Amino acid sequence: MRFRPFDTRALLPAGKPNAVVRALVAKFPVITFDELMHKGAPSKHKPDYDSLEGCLLSVSEDPDAWDEIVRGLKGQVWNVRLADSPFRLIAMRRIRGAVRRSLREVGISLGLIRKAAGYRISWWDEDDGATRYITVSGKREADSEMQEEGRTLTKQDLYIATPKLARYWGLRHGKSDLGERDADEALVAYLAEWTGTHHGLWWQDAYAPERLACPRGGLFQSVLARLEVASAD
């Protein structure tokens, strides 16, 4: 059994990345897995929903978690692994500080993102005991989000995908616009797949189906032809 990949390489630069890009990607934190699982069709397809993993093939350690988040998700469960190495996935929640700042500087220099004015709405989540936030671009949308009690509004710059990056991230869904939101995830994926030193991304989120969250990952399309795939049923 083989997954049929989309040709993301056609949307990446033809030449090798320069030293600045390679040095940045080398700083991305990594988490490794010997085996992961995917639920869904193994053939090349375009889902009728907007995946949180963009153009990547969604994977997890617990496919049952997806049933709690994506209601009505159909398809067989597959075990996936690489014959010659563990999966090296970029730990997205650990990209912060100087690495995040460098990421955005590189993204702007390559014409992949642009800076735009926006707003951050923050609030305290009693259930999780943590501060949550969202970012929006328009004042009208910000005012709408501020209707709920206990929320704080601050101005914040957003880093938005240009059409070049949006075409890459939205390939599986036929989308060419990521909207007015930060594009860090798409940018990390673009640079890492171009560099060829990682196999995908991983989000170590808490298991919280009510917020559509669970630990999850995505594999680059350029990796799929190398996968060993077996039914988990």
C-alpha positions as CSV (number, residue, x, y, z in Angstrom):
1,M,0.0,0.0,0.0
2,R,1.3,3.5,-0.9
3,F,0.0,7.0,-0.4
4,R,-0.2,9.1,-3.5
5,P,1.4,12.5,-2.8
6,F,0.7,15.9,-4.2
7,D,3.6,17.6,-5.9
8,T,4.5,20.2,-3.3
9,R,8.0,20.3,-4.7
10,A,6.6,22.1,-7.7
11,L,5.7,25.0,-5.4
12,L,9.1,25.1,-3.7
13,P,12.2,26.9,-5.1
14,A,14.2,24.7,-7.6
15,G,17.6,25.4,-6.0
16,K,18.9,24.5,-2.6
17,P,18.2,26.8,0.3
18,N,20.8,29.4,1.2
19,A,22.9,29.2,4.4
20,V,20.6,31.5,6.3
21,V,17.6,29.2,5.7
22,R,19.6,26.1,6.5
23,A,20.9,27.6,9.7
24,L,17.4,28.6,10.8
25,V,15.8,25.2,10.0
26,A,18.7,23.5,12.0
27,K,17.5,25.4,15.1
28,F,13.9,24.1,14.9
29,P,13.3,21.8,17.9
30,V,12.7,18.1,17.0
31,I,10.6,15.3,18.3
32,T,11.0,11.7,17.0
33,F,8.5,8.8,16.5
34,D,9.2,5.3,15.3
35,E,5.6,4.9,14.1
36,L,2.5,7.0,13.7
37,M,-1.1,6.4,12.5
38,H,-3.3,8.0,9.8
39,K,-7.0,7.7,9.5
40,G,-8.5,8.1,6.0
41,A,-8.1,7.2,2.4
42,P,-4.6,6.3,1.2
43,S,-5.2,7.6,-2.3
44,K,-4.5,11.1,-3.5
45,H,-7.6,13.2,-2.7
46,K,-8.7,16.6,-1.7
47,P,-10.8,16.6,1.5
48,D,-13.9,18.7,1.6
49,Y,-12.8,20.3,4.9
50,D,-10.0,22.7,5.7
51,S,-7.4,20.6,7.5
52,L,-5.5,22.1,10.4
53,E,-2.4,20.5,8.9
54,G,-2.7,22.3,5.6
55,C,-1.0,20.4,2.8
56,L,0.5,17.8,5.2
57,L,-0.8,14.3,5.7
58,S,-2.4,14.2,9.2
59,V,-1.0,11.7,11.7
60,S,-1.3,11.0,15.4
61,E,-0.5,8.4,18.0
62,D,-4.2,7.9,18.8
63,P,-6.5,8.0,15.8
64,D,-9.6,7.7,18.0
65,A,-8.9,11.3,19.1
66,W,-9.7,12.4,15.6
67,D,-13.2,10.9,15.9
68,E,-13.8,13.3,18.8
69,I,-12.6,16.3,16.8
70,V,-13.6,15.7,13.2
71,R,-17.1,14.2,13.4
72,G,-18.0,11.8,10.7
73,L,-14.4,11.3,9.6
74,K,-14.4,8.0,7.6
75,G,-11.7,5.7,6.5
76,Q,-9.4,2.9,7.5
77,V,-6.7,3.4,10.1
78,W,-3.1,2.9,8.8
79,N,0.2,2.4,10.6
80,V,3.0,4.4,8.9
81,R,6.7,4.3,9.4
82,L,10.0,4.9,7.6
83,A,12.2,1.9,6.8
84,D,15.5,3.7,7.4
85,S,14.9,6.1,10.3
86,P,12.4,7.4,12.9
87,F,10.2,10.3,11.9
88,R,11.9,13.7,12.7
89,L,9.1,16.1,13.2
90,I,9.4,19.8,14.2
91,A,8.0,20.5,17.6
92,M,5.8,23.5,16.7
93,R,4.9,24.5,20.3
94,R,8.5,24.9,21.2
95,I,9.4,27.4,18.5
96,R,9.6,30.8,20.3
97,G,11.8,33.7,21.2
98,A,14.8,34.4,18.9
99,V,14.0,31.4,16.6
100,R,10.5,32.7,16.0
101,R,11.8,36.2,15.3
102,S,14.4,34.9,12.8
103,L,11.7,32.8,11.2
104,R,9.6,35.8,10.4
105,E,12.6,37.9,9.2
106,V,13.5,35.1,6.8
107,G,9.9,34.7,5.7
108,I,9.6,38.4,4.9
109,S,12.9,38.4,3.0
110,L,11.8,35.5,0.8
111,G,8.4,37.1,0.1
112,L,6.5,34.4,1.9
113,I,4.8,36.5,4.6
114,R,4.1,40.2,5.2
115,K,3.6,42.2,8.3
116,A,0.1,43.6,9.1
117,A,-1.5,45.4,12.0
118,G,-3.9,43.3,14.1
119,Y,-5.3,42.6,17.5
120,R,-4.8,40.0,20.3
121,I,-7.8,39.0,22.5
122,S,-6.7,37.2,25.6
123,W,-8.7,35.5,28.4
124,W,-8.2,33.2,31.4
125,D,-9.5,29.6,30.8
126,E,-10.8,28.3,34.1
127,D,-11.0,24.7,32.8
128,D,-7.3,24.6,31.8
129,G,-5.9,27.0,34.3
130,A,-4.1,28.9,31.5
131,T,-4.4,32.1,29.4
132,R,-5.8,31.6,25.9
133,Y,-5.8,34.0,23.0
134,I,-6.8,34.6,19.4
135,T,-5.5,37.1,16.9
136,V,-7.6,39.0,14.4
137,S,-6.9,41.7,11.8
138,G,-10.0,43.9,11.8
139,K,-11.3,46.2,14.5
140,R,-14.9,45.1,13.8
141,E,-13.9,41.4,14.4
142,A,-11.9,42.4,17.5
143,D,-14.9,44.3,18.9
144,S,-17.1,41.3,18.3
145,E,-14.8,39.0,20.1
146,M,-14.6,41.4,23.0
147,Q,-18.3,41.0,23.8
148,E,-17.6,38.2,26.2
149,E,-16.6,39.1,29.7
150,G,-13.1,38.8,31.1
151,R,-11.3,39.4,27.8
152,T,-8.4,41.8,27.2
153,L,-7.7,43.5,23.9
154,T,-4.2,44.6,22.8
155,K,-2.7,45.7,19.4
156,Q,-0.4,43.1,17.9
157,D,1.4,42.8,14.5
158,L,0.4,39.8,12.4
159,Y,2.5,37.9,9.9
160,I,0.3,36.9,7.0
161,A,1.0,34.5,4.2
162,T,1.6,35.9,0.7
163,P,-0.1,34.1,-2.2
164,K,3.1,32.1,-2.8
165,L,3.0,30.6,0.7
166,A,-0.8,30.2,0.7
167,R,-0.7,28.2,-2.5
168,Y,1.7,25.7,-0.9
169,W,-0.2,25.3,2.4
170,G,-3.6,25.1,0.7
171,L,-2.6,22.6,-2.1
172,R,-4.6,19.7,-0.9
173,H,-7.8,21.8,-0.5
174,G,-7.5,24.0,-3.6
175,K,-7.1,27.1,-1.4
176,S,-4.9,30.1,-2.3
177,D,-5.7,32.3,0.6
178,L,-4.9,31.7,4.3
179,G,-6.8,34.8,5.5
180,E,-5.7,37.4,7.9
181,R,-3.9,35.3,10.5
182,D,-0.4,34.4,11.5
183,A,1.2,32.0,9.0
184,D,4.0,30.6,11.1
185,E,2.9,27.0,10.7
186,A,2.8,27.2,6.9
187,L,6.2,29.1,6.9
188,V,7.9,26.4,9.0
189,A,6.6,23.6,6.8
190,Y,7.6,25.4,3.6
191,L,11.2,26.0,4.8
192,A,11.7,22.6,6.3
193,E,10.3,20.7,3.3
194,W,12.5,22.8,1.0
195,T,15.5,22.0,3.2
196,G,14.7,18.3,3.3
197,T,16.0,17.6,6.8
198,H,12.7,16.9,8.5
199,H,9.7,14.7,7.8
200,G,6.9,17.0,9.0
201,L,5.4,19.0,12.0
202,W,4.1,18.0,15.4
203,W,1.8,19.9,17.7
204,Q,2.0,18.7,21.3
205,D,-1.5,20.0,22.3
206,A,-3.5,19.0,25.3
207,Y,-6.3,16.5,24.6
208,A,-9.3,18.8,24.6
209,P,-12.0,17.8,22.0
210,E,-14.2,20.7,23.0
211,R,-11.6,23.0,21.7
212,L,-10.8,20.8,18.7
213,A,-7.4,20.0,20.1
214,C,-5.3,16.9,20.6
215,P,-1.6,15.9,20.1
216,R,-1.3,15.7,16.3
217,G,1.1,15.9,13.4
218,G,1.5,16.2,9.7
219,L,3.9,14.6,7.2
220,F,5.3,16.4,4.2
221,Q,4.0,15.3,0.8
222,S,7.6,14.7,-0.3
223,V,7.9,12.0,2.4
224,L,4.8,9.9,1.5
225,A,6.4,7.8,-1.2
226,R,8.9,6.5,1.3
227,L,6.4,5.3,3.9
228,E,5.8,1.8,4.9
229,V,2.1,1.5,5.3
230,A,0.1,-1.3,6.9
231,S,-3.5,-1.6,8.0
232,A,-4.0,-1.1,11.8
233,D,-7.3,-3.1,11.8
